[in-house]
């Protein structure tokens, strides 16, 4: 095309027309998006949009470098993958020293029923949609869409695996796990199935620069397996059988253990008994993570030692997400709940502060993302009026930010709550307490 004045003018007109059309298309797409977000079907898009806006607001979204053993920064994809593999291969194949068991245990030979179709059907129904796929790249939605054909295929596959795994058993690795399973009365067929799952097992590491090569895993439980927490609970239950006491003197959740005693001497004695019971069987008590706390201490200063090494004394510690203070107060836990609420609010602030999204939707996002973080564990906390007021003030600040209302606008708190469809936080705490009370009553 000749660069004449006429052609240049025509080009500018076309450029302006294209920009207008692009702007109209964007505006239409946004209108359709916000209309869809206000429907039940668009709820997933809403949370996806919130996560995307949170990611876009971060300066660094992925760390694609790593340091080697000597502290040098590795930048090439190949060297980063090799370092990840090297680290986890060493971590997952290092076994602690332990005593060899001399006593045997009888295996439980009993008939194990085949997996039934109704069990597979129930499991499929309970699986959530929209989750990340595994190594087979088959999403849950695919199995659900296939209906009865999927149920029949999976039932047949699982039963064939169950039969073949039992026959493939040839040696016994991870002796402690097998011993504890048999000691707990697990049927021998299930023991052999788990043994074959762990026999010659291999894994990979997925990192920001890709996937590493496979490597063998000879020690420990499978990472990310739904079965691993159950197997770990079996092992801990057996290994601690001789040393654990009834609640509240001993409280266990996975590998987090709380030992309570009435004196330092008893604490030291119980701690040493736990260390001996676990370490003689290959488990290790972390010296750096072990702490002790005195509640309402009246006696003089003293120390607690573990194998001659002084245990760190603290005035507070975090257990199962809640902060326990030595003076019995809960002020720091309330402050941490407020901070957790603000952290949750910031993650979805891209949606909560969007003026084009309705107040009803904002209230729903707040109730499902922010408020649970603020209320976590408070059903077991004895809140004072002042502490409850701290939570209420923080919540109203978040709601006012979300609705674009300031204190200068002279809008009452009740109107803010009504617009966002958010009830009083104190009422929700009371509901949680009643729910917890009912749970404890039914358990007893």
C-alpha positions as CSV (number, residue, x, y, z in Angstrom):
1,X,0.0,0.0,0.0
2,X,1.3,3.4,-0.9
3,X,2.0,5.7,2.0
4,X,-0.2,8.5,0.8
5,X,-2.1,10.9,3.0
6,X,-5.4,9.3,2.0
7,X,-4.2,5.8,2.9
8,X,-2.8,7.0,6.2
9,X,-6.1,8.6,7.1
10,X,-8.0,5.4,6.1
11,X,-5.6,3.4,8.3
12,X,-6.3,5.6,11.3
13,X,-10.0,5.3,10.8
14,X,-9.8,1.5,10.6
15,X,-7.6,1.4,13.7
16,X,-10.1,3.5,15.7
17,X,-12.9,1.3,14.5
18,X,-11.0,-1.9,15.5
19,X,-10.3,-0.4,19.0
20,X,-14.0,0.5,19.4
21,X,-15.0,-3.1,18.4
22,X,-12.5,-4.6,20.8
23,X,-13.7,-2.4,23.6
24,X,-17.3,-3.3,22.9
25,X,-16.4,-7.0,22.9
26,X,-14.5,-6.7,26.2
27,X,-17.4,-4.8,27.7
28,X,-19.9,-7.5,26.5
29,X,-17.7,-10.3,27.8
30,X,-17.4,-8.6,31.2
31,X,-21.2,-8.0,31.4
32,X,-21.7,-11.7,30.6
33,X,-19.2,-12.7,33.2
34,X,-20.8,-10.6,35.9
35,X,-24.2,-11.9,35.0
36,X,-23.0,-15.5,35.2
37,X,-21.3,-14.8,38.5
38,X,-24.6,-13.8,40.0
39,X,-26.0,-17.3,39.2
40,X,-25.6,-20.6,41.0
41,X,-23.7,-22.0,38.0
42,X,-21.2,-19.2,38.1
43,X,-20.1,-19.7,41.7
44,X,-17.0,-21.8,40.6
45,X,-16.0,-19.0,38.2
46,X,-16.3,-16.5,41.0
47,X,-13.7,-18.3,43.2
48,X,-11.5,-19.0,40.2
49,X,-11.6,-15.3,39.3
50,X,-10.6,-14.5,42.9
51,X,-7.7,-16.8,42.9
52,X,-6.5,-15.4,39.5
53,X,-6.7,-11.8,40.7
54,X,-4.8,-12.8,43.9
55,X,-2.0,-14.4,41.7
56,X,-1.9,-11.4,39.4
57,X,-1.3,-9.2,42.3
58,X,1.8,-11.0,43.4
59,X,5.3,-9.8,42.3
60,X,6.7,-13.4,42.1
61,X,4.3,-16.1,41.1
62,X,6.8,-19.0,40.7
63,X,10.2,-19.6,42.0
64,X,12.2,-21.3,39.2
65,X,15.6,-21.4,40.8
66,X,17.1,-23.4,43.8
67,X,20.3,-23.6,45.7
68,X,22.6,-26.6,45.5
69,X,24.4,-28.2,48.5
70,X,27.1,-25.5,48.5
71,X,24.6,-22.6,48.4
72,X,25.1,-21.8,44.7
73,X,22.0,-20.7,42.8
74,X,21.0,-23.1,40.0
75,X,19.0,-21.5,37.1
76,X,18.9,-24.1,34.3
77,X,15.8,-26.3,34.2
78,X,18.0,-29.5,34.0
79,X,20.1,-28.6,37.1
80,X,17.0,-27.5,39.1
81,X,15.2,-30.7,38.4
82,X,18.3,-32.7,39.2
83,X,18.7,-30.9,42.5
84,X,15.0,-31.5,43.5
85,X,15.4,-35.2,42.7
86,X,18.7,-35.4,44.6
87,X,17.2,-33.8,47.7
88,X,14.0,-35.9,47.9
89,X,15.8,-39.1,46.9
90,X,18.1,-38.6,49.9
91,X,15.3,-37.5,52.2
92,X,13.0,-40.4,51.4
93,X,15.6,-43.1,51.6
94,X,17.4,-42.3,54.8
95,X,16.4,-44.7,57.6
96,X,17.0,-44.0,61.3
97,X,18.7,-46.6,63.5
98,X,16.4,-49.0,65.3
99,X,16.3,-52.2,67.3
100,X,15.5,-55.3,65.4
101,X,12.3,-57.0,66.7
102,X,12.9,-60.5,68.1
103,X,9.3,-61.3,68.9
104,X,6.9,-62.4,66.2
105,X,3.3,-61.6,65.7
106,X,0.5,-63.9,64.4
107,X,-1.0,-63.0,61.1
108,X,-4.8,-62.8,60.8
109,X,-5.9,-65.1,58.1
110,X,-9.6,-64.3,57.3
111,X,-11.8,-64.1,54.3
112,X,-11.8,-60.7,52.6
113,X,-14.9,-60.0,50.5
114,X,-14.6,-58.7,47.0
115,X,-15.1,-55.0,46.3
116,X,-18.8,-54.5,45.5
117,X,-20.4,-52.2,42.9
118,X,-22.3,-50.2,45.5
119,X,-19.1,-49.4,47.3
120,X,-17.5,-48.1,44.1
121,X,-20.7,-46.2,43.2
122,X,-20.8,-44.6,46.7
123,X,-17.1,-43.6,46.4
124,X,-17.6,-42.0,43.0
125,X,-20.6,-40.1,44.3
126,X,-18.5,-38.7,47.2
127,X,-15.6,-37.6,44.9
128,X,-15.6,-33.8,44.3
129,X,-15.6,-32.4,40.8
130,X,-13.1,-29.8,39.5
131,X,-10.1,-31.3,41.2
132,X,-6.6,-31.7,39.8
133,X,-6.0,-34.9,37.9
134,X,-3.5,-37.6,38.8
135,X,-0.7,-39.2,36.7
136,X,-3.4,-40.9,34.5
137,X,-4.8,-37.4,33.5
138,X,-8.4,-38.7,33.9
139,X,-10.6,-36.2,35.7
140,X,-13.3,-37.3,38.1
141,X,-16.0,-35.9,35.8
142,X,-15.1,-38.5,33.1
143,X,-15.9,-41.4,35.4
144,X,-19.1,-39.7,36.6
145,X,-20.3,-39.2,33.0
146,X,-19.8,-42.8,32.2
147,X,-22.3,-43.8,34.8
148,X,-22.8,-47.6,35.3
149,X,-20.2,-48.4,32.7
150,X,-17.6,-46.8,34.9
151,X,-18.8,-48.5,38.0
152,X,-18.6,-51.9,36.3
153,X,-15.2,-51.3,34.8
154,X,-13.7,-49.9,38.1
155,X,-15.2,-52.7,40.2
156,X,-13.7,-55.3,37.9
157,X,-10.3,-53.5,37.8
158,X,-10.1,-53.1,41.6
159,X,-10.9,-56.8,42.2
160,X,-8.3,-57.9,39.7
161,X,-5.7,-55.7,41.3
162,X,-6.6,-57.1,44.7
163,X,-6.2,-60.7,43.6
164,X,-2.9,-60.0,41.6
165,X,-1.3,-58.0,44.4
166,X,-1.8,-60.8,46.9
167,X,0.0,-63.3,44.6
168,X,2.9,-60.9,43.8
169,X,4.0,-60.7,47.5
170,X,7.6,-62.0,47.8
171,X,9.4,-60.1,50.5
172,X,8.8,-57.9,53.5
173,X,10.2,-54.3,53.4
174,X,9.4,-51.6,56.1
175,X,9.2,-54.3,58.8
176,X,7.8,-51.9,61.5
177,X,4.8,-51.1,59.4
178,X,4.0,-54.7,58.7
179,X,4.4,-55.6,62.3
180,X,2.1,-52.9,63.5
181,X,-0.6,-53.8,61.0
182,X,-0.5,-57.4,62.0
183,X,-0.5,-56.5,65.7
184,X,-3.6,-54.3,65.1
185,X,-5.4,-57.3,63.7
186,X,-5.4,-56.2,60.0
187,X,-6.3,-59.2,57.8
188,X,-3.2,-60.7,56.2
189,X,-4.6,-60.2,52.7
190,X,-4.7,-56.4,53.3
191,X,-1.2,-56.5,54.7
192,X,0.1,-58.2,51.6
193,X,-1.7,-55.7,49.4
194,X,-0.1,-52.8,51.1
195,X,3.3,-54.5,51.0
196,X,3.1,-54.9,47.3
197,X,2.1,-51.3,46.9
198,X,5.3,-50.3,48.6
199,X,7.5,-53.0,46.9
200,X,9.9,-51.3,44.3
201,X,7.8,-48.1,44.5
202,X,9.1,-45.1,42.5
203,X,8.1,-41.5,42.5
204,X,8.8,-38.1,40.8
205,X,8.9,-34.5,42.0
206,X,6.8,-31.9,40.2
207,X,8.4,-28.4,40.5
208,X,8.1,-25.1,38.7
209,X,10.4,-26.1,35.9
210,X,8.8,-29.5,35.2
211,X,9.0,-33.0,36.4
212,X,12.1,-34.9,37.6
213,X,13.1,-38.3,36.6
214,X,11.8,-41.3,38.6
215,X,13.7,-42.5,41.7
216,X,13.2,-45.3,44.2
217,X,11.6,-44.8,47.6
218,X,12.7,-47.4,50.2
219,X,11.8,-45.7,53.5
220,X,8.6,-44.1,54.9
221,X,5.1,-43.8,53.8
222,X,3.9,-42.7,50.3
223,X,3.6,-38.9,50.1
224,X,0.1,-37.7,49.1
225,X,-1.5,-41.1,49.4
226,X,-5.0,-41.2,51.0
227,X,-3.9,-44.4,52.8
228,X,-0.8,-43.0,54.4
229,X,-2.4,-41.1,57.4
230,X,-4.3,-44.3,58.3
231,X,-1.1,-46.4,58.2
232,X,0.7,-43.8,60.2
233,X,-2.0,-43.8,62.8
234,X,-1.7,-47.6,63.1
235,X,2.0,-47.4,63.6
236,X,1.8,-44.6,66.2
237,X,-1.0,-46.4,68.0
238,X,1.1,-49.5,68.4
239,X,4.5,-47.9,69.2
240,X,2.9,-45.6,71.9
241,X,0.8,-48.4,73.5
242,X,3.1,-48.7,76.5
243,X,3.8,-45.0,77.1
244,X,0.6,-43.0,76.3
245,X,-1.9,-42.1,78.9
246,X,-5.5,-41.2,78.7
247,X,-6.6,-37.7,77.6
248,X,-5.8,-35.0,78.6
249,X,-2.5,-36.3,79.9
250,X,-1.6,-37.4,76.4
251,X,-3.1,-35.9,73.2
252,X,-2.1,-37.1,69.8
253,X,-2.9,-35.9,66.3
254,X,-0.7,-37.5,63.6
255,X,2.9,-36.6,64.6
256,X,1.9,-33.8,66.9
257,X,2.0,-35.0,70.5
258,X,1.2,-33.1,73.7
259,X,2.3,-34.6,77.0
260,X,0.8,-33.1,80.2
261,X,2.2,-33.6,83.7
262,X,1.9,-32.0,87.1
263,X,5.6,-31.4,87.6
264,X,8.9,-30.9,85.6
265,X,10.2,-34.2,86.9
266,X,7.2,-36.1,85.5
267,X,7.4,-34.2,82.2
268,X,11.1,-35.2,81.8
269,X,10.3,-38.8,82.8
270,X,7.4,-39.1,80.3
271,X,9.3,-37.4,77.5
272,X,12.2,-39.8,77.9
273,X,9.9,-42.8,77.9
274,X,8.3,-41.5,74.6
275,X,11.7,-40.9,73.1
276,X,12.9,-44.4,73.9
277,X,9.7,-46.0,72.7
278,X,9.8,-44.2,69.3
279,X,13.5,-44.1,68.6
280,X,14.1,-47.7,69.3
281,X,11.7,-48.4,66.4
282,X,13.2,-46.0,63.9
283,X,11.1,-42.9,64.6
284,X,12.9,-39.7,65.7
285,X,11.8,-37.1,68.2
286,X,12.7,-33.6,66.8
287,X,14.8,-31.8,69.3
288,X,14.4,-28.4,67.5
289,X,10.5,-28.7,67.5
290,X,10.1,-30.0,71.0
291,X,9.0,-27.3,73.5
292,X,7.6,-27.1,76.9
293,X,5.3,-24.6,78.7
294,X,4.4,-24.2,82.3
295,X,0.7,-23.1,83.0
296,X,0.3,-20.6,85.8
297,X,3.8,-21.3,87.1
298,X,4.3,-20.6,90.8
299,X,7.6,-22.5,91.5
300,X,11.1,-21.2,90.8
301,X,12.8,-21.3,87.4
302,X,13.9,-24.7,86.1
303,X,14.5,-26.6,83.0
304,X,13.3,-29.7,81.2
305,X,16.0,-31.9,79.5
306,X,15.8,-34.5,76.8
307,X,18.9,-36.8,76.8
308,X,20.8,-34.1,78.6
309,X,19.8,-31.4,76.1
310,X,17.8,-28.5,77.4
311,X,14.3,-28.3,75.9
312,X,13.2,-24.8,74.8
313,X,10.7,-23.1,77.2
314,X,7.9,-21.0,75.6
315,X,5.0,-18.8,76.9
316,X,2.7,-20.0,74.1
317,X,2.6,-22.6,71.5
318,X,0.4,-23.5,68.5
319,X,-1.4,-26.8,68.5
320,X,-3.8,-27.8,65.7
321,X,-4.1,-24.2,64.5
322,X,-4.9,-22.7,67.9
323,X,-2.6,-20.7,70.2
324,X,-2.4,-21.9,73.9
325,X,-1.0,-19.4,76.4
326,X,0.7,-20.2,79.7
327,X,-1.5,-17.7,81.6
328,X,-4.7,-19.4,80.3
329,X,-5.7,-16.3,78.4
330,X,-6.9,-16.3,74.8
331,X,-5.9,-12.7,73.7
332,X,-3.2,-13.8,71.3
333,X,-5.4,-16.4,69.7
334,X,-8.1,-13.7,69.0
335,X,-5.5,-11.4,67.5
336,X,-4.3,-14.3,65.3
337,X,-7.8,-15.1,64.2
338,X,-8.2,-11.4,63.2
339,X,-5.0,-11.6,61.2
340,X,-6.1,-14.8,59.6
341,X,-9.4,-13.1,58.6
342,X,-7.5,-10.2,57.0
343,X,-5.2,-12.6,55.2
344,X,-8.2,-14.4,53.8
345,X,-9.9,-11.1,52.9
346,X,-6.8,-9.9,50.9
347,X,-6.7,-13.1,48.9
348,X,-10.3,-12.4,47.6
349,X,-10.1,-8.6,47.7
350,X,-10.0,-8.6,43.9
351,X,-13.6,-9.8,44.0
352,X,-14.8,-8.2,47.2
353,X,-13.7,-4.7,46.1
354,X,-15.0,-5.0,42.6
355,X,-17.9,-2.5,42.3
356,X,-19.5,-4.5,39.5
357,X,-20.2,-7.5,41.7
358,X,-23.4,-7.4,43.7
359,X,-23.4,-7.1,47.5
360,X,-25.1,-10.5,47.8
361,X,-22.3,-12.3,46.0
362,X,-19.7,-10.4,48.0
363,X,-21.4,-11.4,51.2
364,X,-21.4,-15.1,50.1
365,X,-17.6,-14.9,49.3
366,X,-17.0,-13.3,52.7
367,X,-19.0,-16.0,54.5
368,X,-17.3,-18.9,52.7
369,X,-13.7,-17.6,52.6
370,X,-13.0,-15.0,55.3
371,X,-15.3,-15.8,58.2
372,X,-14.3,-19.5,58.6
373,X,-10.7,-18.3,59.0
374,X,-11.7,-15.9,61.7
375,X,-13.9,-18.4,63.6
376,X,-11.6,-21.4,63.4
377,X,-11.4,-23.1,66.8
378,X,-13.2,-20.3,68.6
379,X,-16.0,-22.7,69.7
380,X,-13.6,-24.0,72.4
381,X,-12.3,-20.5,73.5
382,X,-13.8,-18.6,76.4
383,X,-14.2,-15.2,74.8
384,X,-14.6,-12.0,76.8
385,X,-16.8,-9.2,75.6
386,X,-13.8,-7.1,74.7
387,X,-12.3,-9.9,72.6
388,X,-15.6,-10.5,70.9
389,X,-15.8,-6.8,70.1
390,X,-12.3,-7.0,68.5
391,X,-13.6,-9.6,66.1
392,X,-16.8,-7.6,65.3
393,X,-14.8,-4.4,64.6
394,X,-12.4,-6.3,62.2
395,X,-15.4,-7.9,60.4
396,X,-17.2,-4.6,59.9
397,X,-14.0,-3.0,58.6
398,X,-13.8,-5.7,56.0
399,X,-17.4,-5.4,55.0
400,X,-17.2,-1.6,54.7
401,X,-14.1,-1.9,52.5
402,X,-15.9,-4.5,50.3
403,X,-19.1,-2.4,49.9
404,X,-17.1,0.9,49.4
405,X,-18.6,2.5,52.5
406,X,-16.5,4.6,54.9
407,X,-17.3,5.8,58.5
408,X,-17.8,9.3,57.0
409,X,-20.8,8.0,55.0
410,X,-22.7,7.7,58.3
411,X,-24.1,4.2,57.4
412,X,-25.2,2.1,60.3
413,X,-23.6,-1.3,60.9
414,X,-27.0,-3.1,60.7
415,X,-27.5,-1.7,57.2
416,X,-24.0,-3.0,56.2
417,X,-24.8,-6.5,57.5
418,X,-28.2,-6.5,55.9
419,X,-26.8,-5.5,52.5
420,X,-24.1,-8.2,52.6
421,X,-26.4,-10.7,54.2
422,X,-23.9,-11.3,57.0
423,X,-25.2,-12.0,60.5
424,X,-23.6,-11.0,63.8
425,X,-20.3,-12.8,64.4
426,X,-21.1,-13.4,68.1
427,X,-24.2,-15.4,67.0
428,X,-22.1,-17.5,64.8
429,X,-19.6,-18.2,67.6
430,X,-22.6,-19.3,69.8
431,X,-23.9,-21.6,67.0
432,X,-20.4,-23.2,66.8
433,X,-20.3,-23.7,70.5
434,X,-23.7,-25.5,70.5
435,X,-22.6,-27.6,67.6
436,X,-19.4,-28.6,69.4
437,X,-21.4,-29.3,72.6
438,X,-23.7,-31.6,70.7
439,X,-20.7,-33.4,69.1
440,X,-19.2,-34.0,72.5
441,X,-22.5,-35.2,74.0
442,X,-23.0,-37.7,71.1
443,X,-19.5,-39.0,71.4
444,X,-19.9,-39.8,75.0
